[in-house]
Amino acid sequence: MKTYLPLIILILLSFKARSQQYALFNTKTLFDSFENPAQKSFVLDSSRIYASNFLIPYLDLSSLNKGNSVAAVTNLVNSGYSNNRIGAFTSPKTMRENINIYLLSFRMFKYRKYHSEMGFSWQIKSETEVNYDKDLSLGLFDTFKQYTTIPRINIFNNNGKTQTYHQISFNYRENYTKQWALGAKVSLLSGIGYTEFNANNSSVLIDPNTKKMNVQMDGNFKANYPADNSLSLSKMLPFKNLGAAISIGTTYTTKSGIFLMGNIKDLGFIRWKKKESVKGTFDINQEFDNIVNDNELAKAMEKIGEENGEEKAFITPINSRADFLISKTFGPYTPNLILTKHIFNKYGEVAFVNTIKSGLFSFSAIPSYNTDKNFRLGFQGMIQSPNFEMFLGTNDIRQTYYASKDIVNNNQATATGYNRASVYLGIAFKVGYVVEHPMNMSWMPGVGKDKDRKSFFDSIFGIFKKKRR
């Protein structure tokens, strides 16, 4: 099985640190209700019964422009390169990317008594984490000066992993009491692709005069990609590498109006099946001739993979995390303090969302800081009524500005192989009957024959209650 494509993808992928869309938390939008399972998105006497994005995807545009990756590798071959590393990084840094695109979302108001809502969604997610050495990476691609915060990619000294998968989910929420709500989201996962590469020691020399490359490395890798190294729509459709995940959440509103929310999100795993999977370790000292372009470099990487890997299934966790939010509204101003911590790695982030609302319009400013010691400032604008919502935002206004300027000037990111930016947008509608309050109702789901219906979560918790004799 060929393996150079996933290695090159890991090398050239737009390794950007991306936070969640924090400005959409506690907004009662369709996105908010799927990301935070206990959140509601319908308003009595105003909202209509069905909500959907009607196949208009929620888009995160941070990964759609990746620059000229071929030119980046060609520069490496033509200019020559020499570097080595033994043991751990001396100046460790981490780059992260989390892309979350909702292709389809559908939600309906179910029962008035517990304000129960249920929904279905189809997402595509991509998660990347790359560890690199700041000092070792400075010598390569050093000509790309305008993005001072982008690390210079060192393809032989970086350790990292990336995975992309489908997430098809069912979500249910209800009010357990007047102040306390519970929700859950269960998901079927289907892996699209996975790559992981870790080098313990490395020494690489590319001589542009002799067109030779000498590689000395020891480490391990695993990957799952189509055998012909191509990605098509049919190969990306579910279901191939199956997995499962669960999210649980709760909200509580105090009598003084303080809103609290907590979630455990996407706790789950994917099993990458043996077919199209490769896993192996290597301890090599090889010289490759005729490295004249990026294709020859790719073939050399392919040869390393073929000689040191075997087809073998493996299991990986997805990006699971815990969130906590506290908020209180003061007239038109609503501050939200959000803490998030990844479960399977050390990453954490704190964000302070400041939202000003006037009628149907709202504007948010979102400063955030994470455990990678990165500070960002994001902004979001939104139009929201009980039956319509549209938003546009960025998690990193500075890098988005520089990348947009570069694109307008037609200045491809030929040195690093990507342009860095972060823009997200979405739209959703509600249709059908109006969800009316019983005092004003002309029609209402969950009233009449279902008036004695028990709470779903109360039925579950009732298992643990002692029966009266």
C-alpha positions in Angstrom: 0.0 0.0 0.0 1.3 3.5 -0.9 1.8 5.7 2.1 3.5 8.9 0.8 0.2 10.8 0.3 -0.9 10.8 3.9 2.7 11.8 4.9 2.7 14.7 2.5 -0.8 15.7 3.5 0.4 15.8 7.1 3.3 17.9 6.0 1.4 20.4 3.8 -1.9 20.6 5.6 -2.9 24.1 6.8 -1.7 23.7 10.4 -3.7 26.4 12.1 -4.8 26.6 15.7 -8.6 26.9 15.7 -10.9 27.4 18.6 -14.6 26.6 18.7 -17.1 29.2 17.6 -17.5 30.5 21.1 -19.6 33.5 20.1 -22.4 31.0 19.1 -22.6 29.5 22.6 -25.7 30.5 24.6 -27.4 32.0 21.5 -30.2 29.5 21.2 -29.3 29.1 17.5 -29.6 25.8 15.7 -25.8 25.5 15.8 -25.8 26.1 19.6 -28.4 23.4 20.2 -26.4 20.7 18.4 -23.0 21.7 19.8 -24.3 22.0 23.4 -26.8 19.2 23.8 -29.0 20.7 26.6 -29.6 24.0 24.8 -33.0 24.8 23.3 -33.5 26.6 20.0 -37.3 27.1 20.0 -39.2 30.1 21.6 -42.9 29.5 22.6 -45.5 31.6 20.8 -42.8 32.7 18.2 -40.8 29.9 16.7 -42.1 27.4 14.1 -42.0 23.7 14.8 -39.2 22.6 12.4 -35.7 24.1 12.1 -33.0 23.3 9.5 -30.1 24.6 7.5 -31.8 23.1 4.4 -28.5 21.7 3.1 -26.8 25.1 3.3 -23.7 24.1 5.2 -22.3 25.8 8.2 -18.9 26.6 6.8 -15.5 27.1 8.4 -13.5 28.7 5.7 -10.2 28.4 7.6 -9.0 25.5 5.5 -10.3 26.3 2.0 -7.2 28.2 0.8 -4.0 26.3 1.2 -1.6 28.1 -1.1 0.8 26.5 -3.5 1.9 23.3 -1.8 3.8 22.0 -4.8 5.9 25.1 -5.0 6.7 24.8 -1.3 8.1 21.3 -1.7 9.9 22.4 -4.9 11.6 25.1 -3.0 12.9 22.5 -0.5 14.3 20.4 -3.3 15.9 23.2 -5.3 17.4 25.2 -2.5 18.7 22.2 -0.5 18.3 21.4 3.2 20.2 20.1 6.1 19.1 19.5 9.7 19.1 16.9 12.4 17.5 16.2 15.8 18.2 13.7 18.5 15.7 13.0 21.3 13.0 15.4 22.5 12.4 18.9 21.1 14.5 21.6 22.8 12.0 24.4 22.0 8.7 22.6 21.7 5.7 24.2 20.0 2.3 22.8 19.0 0.0 23.7 16.1 -3.7 22.6 16.1 -6.6 22.7 13.7 -10.2 21.8 14.3 -12.6 22.1 11.4 -16.3 21.4 12.0 -18.8 21.6 9.0 -22.5 20.9 9.4 -23.7 19.6 6.0 -27.2 19.0 7.2 -29.1 19.7 10.5 -32.8 19.2 11.2 -34.5 19.8 14.5 -38.1 19.8 15.7 -40.1 20.8 18.8 -41.5 17.7 20.3 -43.4 18.3 23.6 -44.4 21.5 25.3 -44.6 20.0 28.9 -40.8 19.5 29.2 -39.9 21.8 26.3 -38.4 18.7 24.6 -36.6 19.0 21.3 -35.0 16.4 19.1 -32.7 16.7 16.0 -30.5 15.0 13.5 -27.2 16.3 12.0 -24.5 15.3 9.6 -21.1 16.8 10.1 -17.6 16.5 8.6 -14.8 17.1 11.0 -11.0 17.4 10.7 -8.6 17.4 13.6 -4.9 18.1 13.5 -2.2 18.3 16.0 1.5 18.9 15.1 4.4 19.2 17.5 7.5 20.9 16.2 10.8 22.5 17.4 10.8 26.2 17.1 14.6 26.4 16.7 14.9 23.5 14.2 12.1 24.9 12.0 13.4 28.4 11.6 15.9 27.5 8.9 13.3 26.2 6.4 10.9 28.3 4.4 12.3 31.4 6.1 11.4 33.7 3.2 7.7 33.9 4.1 8.0 37.0 6.3 4.6 38.6 6.4 3.1 35.9 8.7 5.4 36.3 11.6 3.4 33.9 13.8 3.4 31.0 11.4 6.1 28.5 12.2 8.5 27.5 9.4 7.5 24.0 8.5 10.2 21.4 9.0 8.8 18.2 7.4 11.4 15.8 8.8 11.5 17.1 12.4 7.8 17.5 13.1 5.7 15.0 14.9 1.9 15.1 14.3 -1.4 13.5 13.5 -4.5 14.4 11.6 -7.9 12.7 11.1 -11.0 13.4 9.2 -14.4 11.7 9.6 -18.2 11.9 9.3 -20.3 12.4 12.4 -24.0 11.5 12.0 -25.9 12.3 15.2 -29.2 12.3 17.1 -29.8 14.9 19.8 -32.5 15.1 22.5 -33.0 17.7 25.2 -35.7 18.6 27.7 -36.3 20.6 30.9 -35.9 18.4 33.9 -37.2 21.2 36.2 -38.1 24.8 35.5 -34.5 25.8 36.0 -32.5 22.7 35.1 -32.2 21.1 31.6 -30.5 18.0 30.3 -29.5 16.9 26.9 -27.6 14.1 25.0 -26.1 13.6 21.6 -25.3 10.1 20.3 -23.2 9.8 17.1 -22.2 7.3 14.5 -18.7 8.0 13.2 -17.2 7.0 9.8 -13.5 7.7 9.3 -12.4 9.3 6.0 -8.6 9.5 6.5 -6.0 9.3 9.3 -2.2 10.1 9.4 0.2 10.0 12.3 4.0 10.4 12.1 6.5 10.5 15.0 10.2 10.6 14.6 12.4 10.1 17.7 15.6 11.1 15.9 16.2 12.5 12.5 19.0 13.6 10.2 18.2 14.9 6.7 20.4 16.2 4.0 19.2 17.3 0.6 22.0 18.4 -1.8 20.7 20.4 -4.8 23.9 20.0 -6.7 24.0 16.2 -6.6 20.2 15.8 -6.4 20.6 13.3 -3.6 18.8 13.0 -0.3 20.2 11.2 2.8 17.7 10.3 5.5 18.5 8.9 8.9 15.4 8.5 11.1 13.8 6.2 13.7 10.2 6.4 14.8 6.7 5.2 14.0 3.7 6.0 11.8 0.2 4.8 11.0 -2.2 5.9 8.3 -5.5 5.1 6.6 -6.1 6.3 3.1 -7.3 4.8 -0.3 -4.8 2.5 -1.8 -4.5 4.6 -5.0 -3.8 7.8 -2.9 -6.8 9.6 -4.3 -9.8 11.1 -2.6 -13.2 11.1 -4.4 -16.7 11.8 -3.3 -17.6 8.1 -3.3 -14.6 7.3 -1.1 -15.5 10.0 1.3 -19.1 8.8 1.8 -19.9 6.8 4.9 -19.6 4.1 6.1 -16.2 2.5 6.2 -14.2 3.0 9.3 -16.9 2.9 12.0 -16.9 4.4 15.4 -19.3 5.9 18.0 -19.4 9.0 20.3 -21.6 10.5 22.9 -22.1 14.0 24.2 -24.0 15.0 27.4 -24.8 18.4 28.6 -26.8 20.3 31.2 -27.9 23.9 31.9 -29.1 25.6 35.0 -30.5 29.1 35.5 -30.4 30.5 39.0 -33.2 32.7 40.5 -30.9 35.7 40.1 -30.6 35.0 36.3 -27.1 33.5 36.2 -26.9 30.9 33.5 -24.6 27.9 33.9 -23.8 25.3 31.2 -21.6 22.2 31.3 -20.8 19.6 28.6 -18.8 16.5 27.9 -18.5 16.5 24.1 -17.7 13.9 21.6 -16.4 11.2 23.8 -15.7 8.5 21.3 -13.4 6.4 19.1 -12.9 5.3 15.5 -11.7 1.8 14.4 -9.7 2.1 11.2 -10.1 -1.2 9.4 -7.2 -3.3 8.2 -7.9 -2.6 4.5 -6.3 0.7 3.5 -4.6 1.0 6.9 -0.8 0.8 7.4 1.1 0.8 10.6 4.9 0.5 11.3 8.1 1.5 12.9 11.4 2.4 11.2 15.1 2.8 11.9 16.6 3.8 8.6 19.8 5.2 7.0 19.1 5.6 3.3 20.3 7.6 0.4 18.0 8.5 -2.5 19.2 9.6 -5.9 17.7 11.9 -8.5 15.6 14.0 -6.1 14.9 16.7 -8.8 11.3 17.7 -7.9 8.4 17.2 -5.5 7.3 14.0 -7.3 10.7 12.3 -6.7 10.7 13.4 -3.0 7.2 11.9 -2.7 8.4 8.6 -4.2 11.3 8.5 -1.8 8.9 9.0 1.1 6.6 6.3 -0.4 9.5 3.8 -0.5 10.3 4.4 3.2 6.6 3.6 4.0 6.4 0.5 1.8 9.5 -1.0 3.3 8.7 -0.4 7.0 4.9 -0.7 7.2 2.2 -3.5 7.3 -1.5 -3.5 6.9 -3.0 -3.5 10.3 -6.2 -2.1 11.9 -6.0 0.4 14.8 -8.3 2.5 17.0 -8.0 6.3 17.6 -9.9 8.6 19.9 -11.6 11.7 18.5 -11.2 15.2 19.8 -13.2 14.9 23.1 -13.5 17.8 25.4 -15.3 19.3 28.5 -16.8 22.8 28.4 -18.1 25.1 31.1 -19.9 28.4 30.6 -21.2 31.1 33.0 -23.3 34.1 31.9 -25.7 36.8 33.0 -27.5 39.3 30.8 -27.4 43.0 31.7 -29.9 44.7 29.4 -28.4 44.7 25.8 -25.1 43.3 27.0 -24.4 39.6 27.7 -20.9 38.5 28.8 -20.0 34.7 28.6 -17.0 33.2 30.3 -16.2 29.9 28.7 -13.6 27.3 29.8 -12.8 24.3 27.6 -10.4 21.4 28.2 -9.5 18.5 25.9 -9.8 15.1 27.5 -7.1 13.2 25.6 -4.4 15.9 25.5 -3.2 18.8 27.5 -4.9 21.5 25.5 -7.2 24.0 27.1 -8.6 27.4 26.3 -10.5 30.2 28.0 -12.7 32.7 26.1 -14.6 35.8 27.2 -17.5 36.5 24.8 -18.9 40.0 24.9 -22.2 40.4 23.0 -24.2 43.5 22.4 -27.7 43.0 21.1 -30.1 45.5 19.5 -33.3 44.1 18.0 -32.5 41.4 15.6 -28.8 42.3 15.4 -26.0 41.3 17.7 -22.2 41.9 17.7 -19.7 39.9 19.6 -16.0 40.4 20.5 -14.2 37.3 21.7 -10.7 37.5 23.2 -9.3 34.0 24.0 -6.1 32.5 25.4 -5.0 28.8 25.3 -2.5 26.5 26.9 -0.2 26.8 23.8 0.2 30.4 24.9 -1.6 31.9 22.0 -3.8 34.9 22.3 -6.6 35.6 19.7 -9.2 38.2 19.1 -12.3 37.2 17.2 -15.5 39.0 16.1 -18.9 37.9 15.0 -22.0 39.6 13.6 -25.5 37.9 13.7 -29.0 38.5 12.6 -31.5 36.4 14.6 -35.3 36.2 14.8 -37.4 33.3 16.3 -37.5 31.8 12.8 -34.3 32.9 11.0 -30.6 33.2 11.9 -27.5 34.1 9.9 -24.0 34.7 11.3 -20.6 35.6 10.1 -17.4 35.6 12.2 -13.7 35.0 12.7 -11.7 33.4 15.5 -8.6 35.3 14.6 -9.1 38.7 13.1 -5.3 39.5 12.7 -4.4 36.4 10.7 -7.6 36.6 8.7 -6.7 40.2 7.7 -3.2 39.3 6.6 -4.4 36.2 4.7 -7.2 38.2 3.0 -4.7 40.9 1.9 -2.4 38.2 0.5 -5.2 36.6 -1.5 -6.4 40.0 -2.9 -2.9 40.7 -4.0 -2.7 37.2 -5.6 0.4 36.5 -3.5 0.3 32.7 -3.0 1.8 31.2 0.1 4.5 29.5 -1.9 7.0 29.3 0.9 4.9 27.5 3.5 2.3 26.0 1.2 -0.8 27.6 2.8 -2.5 30.9 3.5 -3.8 31.3 7.1 -7.3 32.6 7.8 -10.4 31.9 9.8 -13.9 32.8 8.7 -17.1 30.9 9.5 -20.7 31.5 8.5 -24.1 29.9 8.7 -27.8 30.3 8.0 -30.9 28.4 9.3 -34.7 28.7 9.1 -37.7 27.5 11.0 -40.9 26.4 9.2 -44.3 24.8 10.0 -46.8 25.5 12.8 -46.0 28.1 15.4 -45.0 26.5 18.7 -47.7 28.2 20.8 -48.1 28.4 24.6 -51.1 26.4 25.9 -52.9 29.6 27.0 -52.8 30.8 23.4 -52.7 27.5 21.5 -54.6 26.7 18.3 -52.4 23.5 17.9 -49.6 22.1 19.9 -47.6 18.9 19.8 -47.3 17.1 23.1 -50.7 18.3 24.5 -53.9 16.3 24.9 -53.3 12.6 24.7 -49.6 13.2 25.8 -50.4 15.5 28.7 -49.5 12.8 31.2 -46.2 11.9 29.4 -43.3 11.4 31.7 -39.9 13.1 31.2 -37.4 11.0 29.3 -34.6 11.7 31.8 -37.0 11.3 34.7 -37.7 7.8 33.5 -34.0 7.0 33.3 -33.3 8.4 36.8 -36.4 6.6 38.1 -34.4 3.3 37.7 -32.2 4.4 40.6 -35.1 5.6 42.8 -36.6 3.3 45.5 -40.1 2.2 44.8 -42.7 3.0 47.5 -44.3 0.0 49.1 
